[in-house]
Amino acid sequence: MSYPYKDNADNNINDKEQEISAQKEQLLKQILSSEARFRLNNIRMVKPELAKLVENYLIGIISQGKVNYQISDEQLKQLLRSVQQPKHDFKINRI
């Protein structure tokens, strides 16, 4: 048995998600330089969770009004360094 309202609700949810995604992309286009956007897109392909974290952070500071200038590639690199977990080096000594 099929529920006709379920398909309509799923379409509405998908439409909302696409609208939110488009708004997010528009905000990021306004705040990031072209080089920074390119870097973030490359990161999104390799580490989507890191890209999403950075995007949410940037949108948060935009909505709070803390940034009213364009973020350069160097500034994005600094942000990425501060967000990423430090790597642990392990050294194995053979006896």
N, C-alpha and C positions, 0 to 999 in steps of 0.2 A: 504494500500500500504506500502510495506516494503522498507527501504532504506538500500542497502547492505553495504554502506560505514559507516553507523552509527554503526553497530555491530563491524566492524573492528576498528573504532576509540575507542569504549568502551573497546575493548580488549587491545589496545595500552595503554590506560589510566590505566587500571588495572595492566598491566605489569610494567609500570613506577612506580606506587604506591608500588607494591611488591618489586621492585628493590630498591627504596628509603628506604623502611622499612627494608630490609635486610642490607643495608649499615648502617642504623642507629643502628641496633642491633649489627653489627660488631664493630662499634665505641664504643658503650656502653660496650661491652664485654672487649675491650681493656683497657678502662679507669676505670671501676668499679671493685672492689674486688668481690669475689663470694657472700659474705654476703650482700654487698650493692646491687648487682644485684637481689638477692633474695628479699630484702626489697622493691626495686623498683617494682618488679613483683607483690608483694603482694599489694602494693599501687595501681598499675594499675588495679587490680581486684575490689578494693573498690572505688577508686577515680581516674578514668581514666584521667580526665582533669588536676588533680594535677600531675600525672605521666607524662603526655605529656608536661606540663610546665617545669618540672624538666629536662626531656630528652632534650627539645629544649635549655634550659639554658646550660646544659652540652655540647651539641654539639656545641653551640656557643663559649664557652670558649676553647673547643678543637680546633676549626677552627681558633681561634685567636692566638693560641699557648700559652695561659696562663697556661695550665696544661700539664706537661710532666711526671706526676707520677700517680700512681693508687690511686683512691679515695676510702677511707675506709668506713666502715659502719658508724663510728662516724662522719666522715666528711659529709656523705650523710644526717645523722640525723640533723646536724647543718644547712645544706642547706634547708632541709624540714621545719625546724622551722622558718627560715628566710623568706621562700616563703609563708607559710600559713598565712592566716588572723588571727589576734587575736580573740579569742572567747570572746563574751560579756556575762557577767553574769547578770542576772536579778533577783532581789529579790523582792518578793511580800509580803507586810505586810498586814495581815488581820486585820480589825478593829472590 
